[in-house]
Amino acid sequence: MAALQNSTLDAMKKQQAQLLGDWINALENGGATRNLKDHDVQQQTSEFLQLVVNGLENDNGTNINATGWEATRQFLEKLSHSRALLGQDSQQTASFIFSLKGPLFTLLQNHYKEQPALLAEQLWEVSELLDAFGLHTIRTFQKSREAVIKRQQEELLELSTPVVKLWDGVLALPMIGTLDSQRTQVVMESLLQRIVDTGSEIAIIDITGVPTVDTLVAQHLLKTVTAIRLMGADCIISGVRPQIAQTIVHLGLDLQGVVTKANLADALKLALTRLGVSLVKSV
């Protein structure tokens, strides 16, 4: 079975500075350093190359899942996560590894120019090692990117469901967009927590910005209303436009005695009346 020769490792160690410089040039020419600081590129390439040399010195072979390559795997996982946070794509991230192939192959061609059979063998071994590192980098990048996207989606959900205090004891939740199960859960948690924090007695859910109301949307609204009532507060739904009212009737939906108003102003007026607050226009 073929294996990396000590002569290959010696060549890499002797020409490490040249190899590092050629690798950085390849990264820059391929656009893999875009949005990255020169210092970071220099540090990351130098550290990875040293990790590879150390791993080969310890006879870890080309199986990157071996214990001896753990430090290298951790480095690549950290690198992939940082690149995902910087907004780089998978191609840019993978190029960090694959751009090393050209300079390393050139070094080996010069080193084994009198031994073509050994050159082919060593090129294959080096290629397998770098391919394995590259695939590990891509897998880690995808997981990191998915985690970033999931967190951003959760943050957008929270931003899209702001709970506003309209009056002492009155909260309002303006809904914009389509309601689904995930968003309903966020709405419930956010609104119920604010009810507890403020001791509010009435919550107004404004659906002016909800484009359509179907059976599923109505069920989500009813779940939210039920949860609010269980917390000891009352609920008013505002923003029921004529089209939505017709849809609710057509679908035969039962809002189970939920108080509805055409707009937020009417809902607030009703809430204040229930709290015993009267508003008088100044003359």
Protein Blocks (a to p, Z undefined) as FASTA:
>chain_A
ZZddfklmmmmmmmmmmmmmmmmmmmmmnopmgoiafklmmmmmmmmmmmmmmmmmnono
jalkbmklmmmmmmmmmmmmmmmmnopafklmmmmmmmmmmmmmmmmmmmmmmmmmlmmm
mmmmmmmmmmmmmmmmmmmmmmmmmmmmmmmmmmmmmmmmccddfbghiacdddedjddf
klmmmmmmmmmmmmmmnopabdcddfklpmbacfklmmmmmmmmmmmmmnopacddehia
fklmmmmmmnopaeehpacdfbfklmmmmmmmmnopacdddZZ
